[in-house]
Amino acid sequence: MNTMISSLGLGGPHAADRAALILRVSLGALFVAHAGLKIFVFTPAGTVDYFASLGLPAVVAYLTIAAELLGGLALIAGFQTSLVALALIPVLLGAAVLGHGSNGFWFSNAGGGWEYPAFWTVALVVQAMLGGGAFALSRN
């Protein structure tokens, strides 16, 4: 069984680098998609209104959009991956607590619970620990 697993590239000497690459690009794409949602679907004005309904100033909405877009692109490229992953954690904690906290745990609840942003936060911690991995512009 171990030979079959190894032949698939799993658990080998380069597996962690490949895993970091897959996680990094996936997280980056999700952040870019969420920024796009705020820009093209909800619109920046709509995002500002939603953030205001949470008691947050307009500037936080714009900073969130910028963090998601620029942070997502940096993750995809593998630029300062560990630092960027750590910098994005407050965005997800804010989403978990302020945006989804009152909706319960399960993300399938009305309005989406905090399950998904909490998991995404853990994934960012793992990414920060792994570094950029394969094909990253910088290794950390």
C-alpha positions in Angstrom: 0.0 0.0 0.0 2.8 2.4 0.8 4.4 1.8 -2.6 1.1 2.7 -4.3 0.8 5.9 -2.2 4.4 6.9 -2.9 3.9 6.3 -6.6 1.1 8.9 -6.5 3.6 11.4 -5.0 1.9 11.3 -1.6 4.0 11.3 1.5 7.2 11.7 -0.5 10.0 14.2 0.0 8.3 16.9 -2.2 4.7 16.3 -1.0 4.7 19.2 1.4 5.8 21.6 -1.2 3.1 20.4 -3.6 0.5 20.5 -0.8 1.5 24.1 0.1 1.1 25.0 -3.6 -2.4 23.5 -3.9 -3.5 25.1 -0.6 -1.9 28.5 -1.5 -3.5 28.7 -5.0 -6.9 27.5 -3.7 -6.9 30.0 -0.8 -5.8 32.8 -3.2 -8.5 32.0 -5.7 -11.1 32.0 -3.0 -10.0 35.4 -1.7 -10.0 36.9 -5.2 -13.4 35.4 -5.8 -14.7 37.0 -2.6 -13.2 40.3 -3.5 -14.9 40.0 -6.9 -18.2 39.2 -5.2 -17.9 42.4 -3.2 -16.9 44.5 -6.3 -19.1 43.1 -9.0 -22.2 41.6 -7.3 -22.7 43.4 -4.1 -20.8 46.5 -5.4 -18.5 48.5 -3.2 -21.4 50.7 -2.1 -23.5 47.7 -1.1 -20.5 46.3 0.8 -20.1 49.6 2.6 -23.8 49.4 3.5 -23.5 45.9 4.8 -20.4 46.7 6.9 -22.3 49.8 8.3 -25.1 47.4 9.3 -22.5 45.6 11.4 -21.4 48.9 13.0 -18.2 49.2 11.0 -17.0 52.3 9.2 -16.9 52.5 5.4 -13.1 52.4 5.3 -13.2 48.8 6.7 -15.2 47.6 3.7 -12.7 49.1 1.3 -9.8 47.7 3.3 -11.4 44.3 3.3 -11.9 44.3 -0.5 -8.3 45.4 -1.0 -7.0 42.8 1.5 -9.0 40.0 -0.2 -7.9 41.0 -3.8 -4.3 41.9 -3.1 -3.8 39.1 -0.6 -5.4 36.6 -2.9 -3.2 37.6 -5.8 -0.1 37.4 -3.5 -1.1 33.9 -2.3 -1.6 32.7 -5.9 1.9 34.1 -6.9 3.5 32.8 -3.7 4.7 36.2 -2.7 5.5 36.4 1.1 3.0 33.6 1.6 3.4 33.1 5.3 3.2 36.9 6.0 0.2 37.3 3.7 -1.6 34.3 5.2 -1.2 35.7 8.7 -2.3 39.1 7.6 -5.5 37.7 6.1 -6.5 36.0 9.4 -8.2 39.1 10.9 -10.4 39.4 7.7 -11.7 35.8 8.3 -12.0 36.3 12.1 -14.0 39.5 11.5 -16.2 37.6 9.0 -16.7 34.7 11.5 -17.5 36.9 14.5 -19.2 40.0 13.0 -20.7 38.7 9.8 -21.7 35.1 10.7 -21.3 34.8 14.5 -25.0 35.4 15.3 -26.1 32.8 12.7 -24.8 29.8 14.6 -22.1 27.4 13.7 -23.3 25.6 10.6 -22.7 27.5 7.3 -25.9 26.0 6.0 -27.9 28.1 8.5 -29.8 31.1 7.3 -27.2 33.9 6.6 -24.4 31.3 6.9 -22.9 30.4 10.2 -19.3 30.8 11.3 -18.2 27.2 10.4 -16.7 28.2 7.0 -14.7 31.3 8.0 -13.4 29.4 11.0 -12.2 26.6 8.8 -10.7 29.1 6.4 -8.8 30.7 9.3 -7.3 27.3 10.2 -6.3 26.8 6.6 -4.5 30.2 6.6 -2.6 29.1 9.8 -1.5 25.9 8.1 -0.5 27.9 5.0 1.6 30.2 7.1 3.3 27.2 8.7 4.0 25.5 5.4 5.2 28.6 3.6 4.9 29.1 -0.2 5.8 25.7 -1.4 6.4 24.8 -5.0 6.6 27.5 -7.6 6.3 30.3 -5.1 8.0 33.6 -5.8 9.4 33.5 -2.3 9.7 30.4 -0.1 8.1 31.8 3.1 
